[in-house]
Amino acid sequence: MHRINLTITNPVITNYVIPKFITMLKKIHIILSLLLFAVSVSAQDPAISVAERNAAQGFNDTIDRLAPDFVLVSLCVADPTDYHQDALGTSGHAFLRLQCPIFGLDNCFSYEGESVNDNLYRYLSGKTKMGMFAVRTDEYLEDYRHWNRAVHEYRLALPPEAEQRLWEIMDNHLTQGIVLRQDLNKYGCAITVVRYVKKALETTPIVYAHDEEMQRMTRREIGYRSLANYPWLRLFSMIMTDNKADENLPIDEKLIIPADLAAVWQQATINGEPMATYTGDIVEGAPLDNLKPWFTPMMAAILIVLITLGFAFTQNPYWDWILLVAQVLGGCALIFLWLVMREFGGSAYILMALFNPLPLIFWRWRRYWSLPYALILLIGTIVLLCLPHMLIDPAILVLTLAYIVLFAKESIKRLNCKS
């Protein structure tokens, strides 16, 4: 997503952005009043001619406010950014561009918020704020030119009435201000575009092409796929993702990734016409150098399992203590996230069965509980592998094998001694 630094007490916001924002609202309000009046006149008497309708409003009869090109609507998708600049921008950003050529209006409507990278704790605790912005297109795109991020434009074939309703809907959201709590399930850039366009269409349906893969996947799996080149960030995001990402949703509620949104809408139709048509790049950019690191979480998990097997039946206890300390630190980190986060991730609850301080606390009495605990971890791993949808990063399941060996070997040793 596209992110900017926002602070309500910032003098740049209070002295420049807010006055400019209010002035823009007044201008747009006047235009919308004219547009809505035109629609209401047409609705009252469908048989009235364009010339009669425009003459009744005092406008030149060459202007047709229900013409397909009176309001132009475009979906704009920006290429991903590096996670060092913006962790949420690694999946790209989606926003709407609305134009009224006759009146010289050309604005971008986008949800913007405080940078997560600047204050991760503020984001985890649910204090990061965001809101809807309307900025002149030429000004808004300057930021993407600065970061050399390409922006692709897709013209939407919406009915004229829906295009005007969409502009009104976006204007109404401007009045919310920069006070919304950051919630990617509710205010994610791509999903909000989908919801606002559907709201503007009212009863006109979007007909989606059959996509078996998209139908089968959950939001969690879609997000996981989008972060293929960021395996460590993907692991962290899987832990942070809450249970809402595992719900069975219709396809338009799964369009959380901007690139997926553009691809699906190009295959969809409205009233038998292609819904989105690629018109070109409004900002040229260079491809992001985001090669996948050679040392991934899966490689780390496999290495730990191999080392654990190597020390399994030796008298050296140091590796066991390293695993136990790692287990305690991981458990403390999860407990911290559970206390801080307003919405704790569903996979994090599963991880707390593995990462917690209890094994170290009760290590002295391990002969009573180590084998049952190992069996619980083994059964849990098998169940997770058999589920139809992924709930946890596969690297964690491999890592669990190391702890199964750790807790089972004490009982195996005792059985060997008895025999």
ZANUZA-368003 format. One record per residue (C-alpha): residue number from 0; residue in one letter; x, y, z. Coordinates in nm, 3 decimals. Layout:
! ZANUZA-368003
[NUM,'A',[X,Y,Z]]
...
END
This chain:
! ZANUZA-368003
[0,'M',[0.000,0.000,0.000]]
[1,'H',[0.096,0.361,-0.043]]
[2,'R',[0.180,0.519,0.292]]
[3,'I',[0.250,0.873,0.406]]
[4,'N',[0.342,1.009,0.748]]
[5,'L',[0.040,1.162,0.917]]
[6,'T',[0.012,1.325,1.256]]
[7,'I',[-0.301,1.518,1.342]]
[8,'T',[-0.101,1.774,1.539]]
[9,'N',[0.151,1.819,1.259]]
[10,'P',[0.157,2.189,1.147]]
[11,'V',[0.184,2.077,0.783]]
[12,'I',[-0.148,1.898,0.820]]
[13,'T',[-0.323,2.173,1.014]]
[14,'N',[-0.189,2.470,0.818]]
[15,'Y',[-0.175,2.330,0.466]]
[16,'V',[-0.346,1.994,0.409]]
[17,'I',[-0.668,2.060,0.603]]
[18,'P',[-0.740,2.410,0.449]]
[19,'K',[-0.666,2.275,0.103]]
[20,'F',[-0.878,1.970,0.180]]
[21,'I',[-1.176,2.186,0.285]]
[22,'T',[-1.145,2.410,-0.024]]
[23,'M',[-1.143,2.104,-0.247]]
[24,'L',[-1.450,1.966,-0.072]]
[25,'K',[-1.643,2.288,-0.136]]
[26,'K',[-1.557,2.278,-0.505]]
[27,'I',[-1.649,1.914,-0.541]]
[28,'H',[-1.971,1.969,-0.347]]
[29,'I',[-2.085,2.231,-0.599]]
[30,'I',[-2.013,2.002,-0.892]]
[31,'L',[-2.184,1.709,-0.726]]
[32,'S',[-2.494,1.914,-0.655]]
[33,'L',[-2.518,1.990,-1.026]]
[34,'L',[-2.457,1.627,-1.116]]
[35,'L',[-2.716,1.495,-0.874]]
[36,'F',[-2.971,1.749,-0.989]]
[37,'A',[-2.917,1.634,-1.345]]
[38,'V',[-2.971,1.271,-1.246]]
[39,'S',[-3.288,1.356,-1.050]]
[40,'V',[-3.438,1.547,-1.345]]
[41,'S',[-3.369,1.254,-1.573]]
[42,'A',[-3.521,1.009,-1.324]]
[43,'Q',[-3.842,1.213,-1.294]]
[44,'D',[-3.906,1.219,-1.666]]
[45,'P',[-3.714,0.953,-1.862]]
[46,'A',[-3.862,1.075,-2.191]]
[47,'I',[-3.718,1.425,-2.164]]
[48,'S',[-3.453,1.499,-2.427]]
[49,'V',[-3.093,1.588,-2.348]]
[50,'A',[-3.141,1.938,-2.488]]
[51,'E',[-3.457,1.999,-2.279]]
[52,'R',[-3.293,1.867,-1.965]]
[53,'N',[-2.981,2.081,-2.006]]
[54,'A',[-3.185,2.388,-2.101]]
[55,'A',[-3.399,2.347,-1.786]]
[56,'Q',[-3.079,2.355,-1.580]]
[57,'G',[-2.943,2.661,-1.756]]
[58,'F',[-2.655,2.479,-1.926]]
[59,'N',[-2.546,2.461,-2.284]]
[60,'D',[-2.744,2.185,-2.456]]
[61,'T',[-2.423,2.030,-2.590]]
[62,'I',[-2.343,1.891,-2.241]]
[63,'D',[-2.491,1.550,-2.162]]
[64,'R',[-2.439,1.464,-1.799]]
[65,'L',[-2.538,1.105,-1.859]]
[66,'A',[-2.289,1.060,-2.141]]
[67,'P',[-2.039,0.778,-2.088]]
[68,'D',[-1.746,1.022,-2.093]]
[69,'F',[-1.893,1.286,-1.861]]
[70,'V',[-1.732,1.110,-1.563]]
[71,'L',[-1.439,0.876,-1.623]]
[72,'V',[-1.350,0.617,-1.361]]
[73,'S',[-1.020,0.430,-1.349]]
[74,'L',[-0.866,0.172,-1.123]]
[75,'C',[-0.503,0.258,-1.064]]
[76,'V',[-0.255,0.000,-0.936]]
[77,'A',[0.093,0.094,-0.817]]
[78,'D',[0.381,-0.152,-0.821]]
[79,'P',[0.504,-0.287,-0.487]]
[80,'T',[0.765,-0.103,-0.289]]
[81,'D',[1.057,-0.239,-0.091]]
[82,'Y',[0.967,-0.349,0.262]]
[83,'H',[1.240,-0.121,0.402]]
[84,'Q',[1.037,0.176,0.277]]
[85,'D',[0.692,0.045,0.364]]
[86,'A',[0.612,-0.305,0.491]]
[87,'L',[0.249,-0.275,0.379]]
[88,'G',[0.356,-0.156,0.034]]
[89,'T',[0.510,-0.490,-0.061]]
[90,'S',[0.177,-0.592,-0.216]]
[91,'G',[0.137,-0.268,-0.412]]
[92,'H',[-0.139,-0.010,-0.379]]
[93,'A',[-0.480,0.041,-0.540]]
[94,'F',[-0.678,0.364,-0.567]]
[95,'L',[-0.944,0.525,-0.784]]
[96,'R',[-0.898,0.804,-1.035]]
[97,'L',[-1.212,1.007,-1.113]]
[98,'Q',[-1.220,1.262,-1.394]]
[99,'C',[-1.477,1.509,-1.524]]
[100,'P',[-1.311,1.652,-1.838]]
[101,'I',[-1.584,1.912,-1.900]]
[102,'F',[-1.524,2.077,-1.562]]
[103,'G',[-1.149,2.006,-1.555]]
[104,'L',[-1.163,1.774,-1.252]]
[105,'D',[-0.904,1.499,-1.217]]
[106,'N',[-0.860,1.357,-0.867]]
[107,'C',[-0.723,1.044,-0.708]]
[108,'F',[-0.914,0.898,-0.413]]
[109,'S',[-0.705,0.682,-0.185]]
[110,'Y',[-0.688,0.555,0.171]]
[111,'E',[-0.366,0.678,0.328]]
[112,'G',[-0.221,0.631,0.674]]
[113,'E',[0.075,0.663,0.898]]
[114,'S',[0.384,0.467,0.807]]
[115,'V',[0.399,0.131,0.983]]
[116,'N',[0.776,0.122,0.949]]
[117,'D',[0.812,0.438,1.156]]
[118,'N',[0.635,0.293,1.459]]
[119,'L',[0.563,-0.079,1.455]]
[120,'Y',[0.441,-0.083,1.816]]
[121,'R',[0.181,0.183,1.735]]
[122,'Y',[0.055,-0.033,1.449]]
[123,'L',[0.042,-0.352,1.659]]
[124,'S',[-0.148,-0.177,1.935]]
[125,'G',[-0.412,-0.054,1.689]]
[126,'K',[-0.328,0.316,1.722]]
[127,'T',[-0.220,0.378,1.363]]
[128,'K',[-0.463,0.618,1.195]]
[129,'M',[-0.574,0.643,0.835]]
[130,'G',[-0.836,0.811,0.623]]
[131,'M',[-0.957,0.890,0.273]]
[132,'F',[-0.768,1.150,0.070]]
[133,'A',[-0.867,1.328,-0.251]]
[134,'V',[-0.567,1.481,-0.427]]
[135,'R',[-0.521,1.621,-0.776]]
[136,'T',[-0.385,1.341,-0.991]]
[137,'D',[-0.073,1.526,-1.107]]
[138,'E',[0.020,1.606,-0.745]]
[139,'Y',[-0.060,1.260,-0.611]]
[140,'L',[0.151,1.080,-0.871]]
[141,'E',[0.461,1.285,-0.787]]
[142,'D',[0.530,1.058,-0.492]]
[143,'Y',[0.533,0.752,-0.719]]
[144,'R',[0.762,0.925,-0.964]]
[145,'H',[0.996,1.004,-0.677]]
[146,'W',[1.013,0.638,-0.572]]
[147,'N',[1.024,0.521,-0.934]]
[148,'R',[0.712,0.307,-0.886]]
[149,'A',[0.506,0.237,-1.196]]
[150,'V',[0.131,0.307,-1.180]]
[151,'H',[-0.096,0.114,-1.418]]
[152,'E',[-0.438,0.252,-1.517]]
[153,'Y',[-0.746,0.045,-1.601]]
[154,'R',[-1.055,0.226,-1.733]]
[155,'L',[-1.375,0.095,-1.574]]
[156,'A',[-1.688,0.056,-1.788]]
[157,'L',[-1.947,0.158,-1.528]]
[158,'P',[-2.294,0.290,-1.616]]
[159,'P',[-2.299,0.674,-1.615]]
[160,'E',[-2.532,0.687,-1.315]]
[161,'A',[-2.298,0.456,-1.120]]
[162,'E',[-1.998,0.675,-1.204]]
[163,'Q',[-2.168,0.980,-1.059]]
[164,'R',[-2.283,0.789,-0.752]]
[165,'L',[-1.928,0.664,-0.702]]
[166,'W',[-1.796,1.021,-0.695]]
[167,'E',[-2.055,1.112,-0.434]]
[168,'I',[-1.965,0.804,-0.224]]
[169,'M',[-1.595,0.890,-0.230]]
[170,'D',[-1.667,1.250,-0.132]]
[171,'N',[-1.874,1.133,0.162]]
[172,'H',[-1.582,0.929,0.292]]
[173,'L',[-1.358,1.235,0.283]]
[174,'T',[-1.558,1.383,0.568]]
[175,'Q',[-1.448,1.101,0.803]]
[176,'G',[-1.109,1.264,0.840]]
[177,'I',[-0.781,1.101,0.940]]
[178,'V',[-0.925,0.925,1.244]]
[179,'L',[-0.991,0.567,1.131]]
[180,'R',[-0.807,0.287,1.306]]
[181,'Q',[-0.594,0.099,1.058]]
[182,'D',[-0.780,-0.221,0.972]]
[183,'L',[-0.672,-0.397,0.654]]
[184,'N',[-0.979,-0.624,0.662]]
[185,'K',[-1.207,-0.320,0.653]]
[186,'Y',[-1.001,-0.042,0.497]]
[187,'G',[-0.746,-0.225,0.283]]
[188,'C',[-0.680,-0.032,-0.036]]
[189,'A',[-0.799,-0.298,-0.282]]
[190,'I',[-1.100,-0.426,-0.090]]
[191,'T',[-1.237,-0.074,-0.033]]
[192,'V',[-1.222,-0.006,-0.406]]
[193,'V',[-1.427,-0.321,-0.466]]
[194,'R',[-1.686,-0.228,-0.204]]
[195,'Y',[-1.730,0.132,-0.318]]
[196,'V',[-1.768,0.031,-0.684]]
[197,'K',[-2.027,-0.233,-0.587]]
[198,'K',[-2.213,0.024,-0.379]]
[199,'A',[-2.221,0.265,-0.673]]
[200,'L',[-2.348,-0.008,-0.907]]
[201,'E',[-2.639,-0.079,-0.668]]
[202,'T',[-2.835,-0.362,-0.836]]
[203,'T',[-2.612,-0.391,-1.145]]
[204,'P',[-2.406,-0.709,-1.090]]
[205,'I',[-2.041,-0.769,-1.164]]
[206,'V',[-2.012,-1.100,-1.348]]
[207,'Y',[-1.684,-1.266,-1.259]]
[208,'A',[-1.510,-1.522,-1.476]]
[209,'H',[-1.469,-1.861,-1.315]]
[210,'D',[-1.133,-1.877,-1.138]]
[211,'E',[-1.096,-2.210,-0.961]]
[212,'E',[-0.775,-2.116,-0.783]]
[213,'M',[-0.916,-1.789,-0.648]]
[214,'Q',[-1.237,-1.961,-0.546]]
[215,'R',[-1.044,-2.224,-0.353]]
[216,'M',[-0.799,-1.997,-0.171]]
[217,'T',[-0.859,-1.803,0.149]]
[218,'R',[-0.743,-1.449,0.216]]
[219,'R',[-0.457,-1.588,0.422]]
[220,'E',[-0.337,-1.801,0.131]]
[221,'I',[-0.376,-1.514,-0.117]]
[222,'G',[-0.169,-1.287,0.106]]
[223,'Y',[0.088,-1.563,0.155]]
[224,'R',[0.125,-1.603,-0.222]]
[225,'S',[0.171,-1.230,-0.275]]
[226,'L',[0.476,-1.223,-0.043]]
[227,'A',[0.667,-1.501,-0.219]]
[228,'N',[0.981,-1.286,-0.246]]
[229,'Y',[0.968,-1.182,0.119]]
[230,'P',[0.972,-1.516,0.308]]
[231,'W',[1.066,-1.370,0.647]]
[232,'L',[0.810,-1.090,0.620]]
[233,'R',[0.559,-1.353,0.505]]
[234,'L',[0.629,-1.563,0.815]]
[235,'F',[0.571,-1.261,1.039]]
[236,'S',[0.254,-1.158,0.855]]
[237,'M',[0.112,-1.511,0.885]]
[238,'I',[0.150,-1.487,1.262]]
[239,'M',[-0.012,-1.142,1.266]]
[240,'T',[-0.308,-1.234,1.043]]
[241,'D',[-0.626,-1.290,1.240]]
[242,'N',[-0.898,-1.553,1.197]]
[243,'K',[-1.101,-1.337,0.955]]
[244,'A',[-0.852,-1.431,0.685]]
[245,'D',[-0.966,-1.794,0.701]]
[246,'E',[-1.335,-1.735,0.635]]
[247,'N',[-1.508,-1.870,0.324]]
[248,'L',[-1.583,-1.555,0.123]]
[249,'P',[-1.712,-1.472,-0.227]]
[250,'I',[-1.448,-1.390,-0.483]]
[251,'D',[-1.492,-1.012,-0.469]]
[252,'E',[-1.417,-1.016,-0.094]]
[253,'K',[-1.089,-1.196,-0.164]]
[254,'L',[-0.949,-0.919,-0.384]]
[255,'I',[-0.711,-0.785,-0.120]]
[256,'I',[-0.404,-0.769,-0.346]]
[257,'P',[-0.405,-0.481,-0.600]]
[258,'A',[-0.252,-0.689,-0.881]]
[259,'D',[-0.516,-0.960,-0.828]]
[260,'L',[-0.789,-0.696,-0.836]]
[261,'A',[-0.669,-0.566,-1.173]]
[262,'A',[-0.637,-0.916,-1.318]]
[263,'V',[-0.981,-1.033,-1.201]]
[264,'W',[-1.161,-0.716,-1.310]]
[265,'Q',[-1.012,-0.740,-1.659]]
[266,'Q',[-1.185,-1.079,-1.689]]
[267,'A',[-1.514,-0.959,-1.536]]
[268,'T',[-1.806,-0.799,-1.721]]
[269,'I',[-2.079,-0.544,-1.649]]
[270,'N',[-2.388,-0.552,-1.869]]
[271,'G',[-2.202,-0.782,-2.105]]
[272,'E',[-1.908,-0.542,-2.148]]
[273,'P',[-1.551,-0.590,-2.017]]
[274,'M',[-1.537,-0.422,-1.678]]
[275,'A',[-1.175,-0.301,-1.684]]
[276,'T',[-0.953,-0.220,-1.979]]
[277,'Y',[-0.583,-0.149,-1.946]]
[278,'T',[-0.509,0.195,-2.090]]
[279,'G',[-0.139,0.229,-2.009]]
[280,'D',[0.101,0.336,-1.738]]
[281,'I',[0.041,0.687,-1.602]]
[282,'V',[0.375,0.664,-1.419]]
[283,'E',[0.676,0.483,-1.558]]
[284,'G',[0.889,0.294,-1.309]]
[285,'A',[1.177,0.053,-1.278]]
[286,'P',[1.124,-0.310,-1.176]]
[287,'L',[1.180,-0.367,-0.806]]
[288,'D',[1.492,-0.565,-0.724]]
[289,'N',[1.332,-0.798,-0.473]]
[290,'L',[1.510,-1.128,-0.528]]
[291,'K',[1.416,-1.396,-0.281]]
[292,'P',[1.687,-1.441,-0.013]]
[293,'W',[1.875,-1.768,-0.028]]
[294,'F',[1.832,-1.839,0.346]]
[295,'T',[1.460,-1.881,0.403]]
[296,'P',[1.255,-1.982,0.710]]
[297,'M',[1.214,-2.329,0.561]]
[298,'M',[1.590,-2.371,0.526]]
[299,'A',[1.638,-2.253,0.885]]
[300,'A',[1.377,-2.503,1.008]]
[301,'I',[1.535,-2.794,0.818]]
[302,'L',[1.880,-2.705,0.953]]
[303,'I',[1.750,-2.699,1.313]]
[304,'V',[1.583,-3.039,1.266]]
[305,'L',[1.904,-3.192,1.129]]
[306,'I',[2.111,-3.055,1.417]]
[307,'T',[1.854,-3.183,1.667]]
[308,'L',[1.868,-3.531,1.515]]
[309,'G',[2.247,-3.519,1.528]]
[310,'F',[2.242,-3.448,1.902]]
[311,'A',[1.943,-3.671,1.975]]
[312,'F',[2.127,-3.957,2.149]]
[313,'T',[2.440,-3.784,2.273]]
[314,'Q',[2.518,-3.684,2.627]]
[315,'N',[2.568,-3.322,2.523]]
[316,'P',[2.280,-3.114,2.672]]
[317,'Y',[2.375,-2.775,2.528]]
[318,'W',[2.164,-2.799,2.212]]
[319,'D',[1.864,-2.902,2.421]]
[320,'W',[1.902,-2.588,2.628]]
[321,'I',[1.934,-2.375,2.315]]
[322,'L',[1.600,-2.513,2.190]]
[323,'L',[1.438,-2.459,2.528]]
[324,'V',[1.558,-2.098,2.551]]
[325,'A',[1.434,-2.034,2.194]]
[326,'Q',[1.100,-2.184,2.293]]
[327,'V',[1.072,-1.954,2.595]]
[328,'L',[1.170,-1.643,2.396]]
[329,'G',[0.920,-1.729,2.124]]
[330,'G',[0.649,-1.784,2.383]]
[331,'C',[0.723,-1.451,2.553]]
[332,'A',[0.706,-1.275,2.215]]
[333,'L',[0.365,-1.431,2.144]]
[334,'I',[0.236,-1.338,2.487]]
[335,'F',[0.353,-0.981,2.427]]
[336,'L',[0.171,-0.968,2.093]]
[337,'W',[-0.139,-1.116,2.253]]
[338,'L',[-0.141,-0.843,2.518]]
[339,'V',[-0.064,-0.561,2.274]]
[340,'M',[-0.257,-0.647,1.958]]
[341,'R',[-0.624,-0.564,1.943]]
[342,'E',[-0.680,-0.853,1.704]]
[343,'F',[-0.447,-1.144,1.768]]
[344,'G',[-0.360,-1.370,1.476]]
[345,'G',[-0.531,-1.708,1.453]]
[346,'S',[-0.207,-1.887,1.364]]
[347,'A',[-0.044,-1.723,1.667]]
[348,'Y',[-0.284,-1.910,1.895]]
[349,'I',[-0.170,-2.235,1.733]]
[350,'L',[0.193,-2.136,1.781]]
[351,'M',[0.138,-2.082,2.153]]
[352,'A',[0.096,-2.458,2.188]]
[353,'L',[0.457,-2.493,2.075]]
[354,'F',[0.620,-2.170,2.195]]
[355,'N',[0.557,-2.112,2.563]]
[356,'P',[0.765,-2.103,2.884]]
[357,'L',[0.598,-2.405,3.047]]
[358,'P',[0.838,-2.680,2.923]]
[359,'L',[1.137,-2.499,3.073]]
[360,'I',[0.952,-2.424,3.398]]
[361,'F',[0.855,-2.791,3.442]]
[362,'W',[1.169,-2.937,3.283]]
[363,'R',[1.263,-3.106,3.610]]
[364,'W',[0.954,-3.327,3.586]]
[365,'R',[0.984,-3.397,3.213]]
[366,'R',[0.971,-3.775,3.260]]
[367,'Y',[0.600,-3.739,3.340]]
[368,'W',[0.491,-3.512,3.056]]
[369,'S',[0.755,-3.503,2.780]]
[370,'L',[0.624,-3.802,2.579]]
[371,'P',[0.254,-3.697,2.593]]
[372,'Y',[0.356,-3.345,2.494]]
[373,'A',[0.557,-3.479,2.200]]
[374,'L',[0.255,-3.685,2.092]]
[375,'I',[0.031,-3.376,2.111]]
[376,'L',[0.271,-3.181,1.890]]
[377,'L',[0.291,-3.471,1.642]]
[378,'I',[-0.088,-3.511,1.620]]
[379,'G',[-0.132,-3.134,1.584]]
[380,'T',[0.121,-3.124,1.299]]
[381,'I',[-0.058,-3.407,1.115]]
[382,'V',[-0.395,-3.235,1.159]]
[383,'L',[-0.263,-2.906,1.021]]
[384,'L',[-0.114,-3.088,0.720]]
[385,'C',[-0.448,-3.258,0.649]]
[386,'L',[-0.660,-2.941,0.663]]
[387,'P',[-0.783,-2.816,0.323]]
[388,'H',[-0.648,-2.465,0.385]]
[389,'M',[-0.317,-2.343,0.519]]
[390,'L',[-0.337,-2.191,0.868]]
[391,'I',[0.033,-2.165,0.944]]
[392,'D',[0.362,-2.125,0.760]]
[393,'P',[0.499,-2.468,0.656]]
[394,'A',[0.839,-2.378,0.804]]
[395,'I',[0.680,-2.383,1.151]]
[396,'L',[0.552,-2.736,1.095]]
[397,'V',[0.901,-2.853,1.002]]
[398,'L',[1.046,-2.675,1.306]]
[399,'T',[0.794,-2.859,1.526]]
[400,'L',[0.969,-3.186,1.436]]
[401,'A',[1.280,-3.067,1.622]]
[402,'Y',[1.078,-3.017,1.940]]
[403,'I',[0.903,-3.352,1.896]]
[404,'V',[1.246,-3.516,1.891]]
[405,'L',[1.359,-3.308,2.190]]
[406,'F',[1.067,-3.411,2.412]]
[407,'A',[1.038,-3.771,2.293]]
[408,'K',[1.401,-3.874,2.328]]
[409,'E',[1.397,-3.876,2.709]]
[410,'S',[1.121,-4.137,2.711]]
[411,'I',[1.295,-4.335,2.437]]
[412,'K',[1.614,-4.338,2.646]]
[413,'R',[1.424,-4.471,2.946]]
[414,'L',[1.267,-4.747,2.735]]
[415,'N',[1.610,-4.847,2.606]]
[416,'C',[1.748,-4.857,2.960]]
[417,'K',[1.465,-5.085,3.079]]
[418,'S',[1.512,-5.320,2.787]]
END
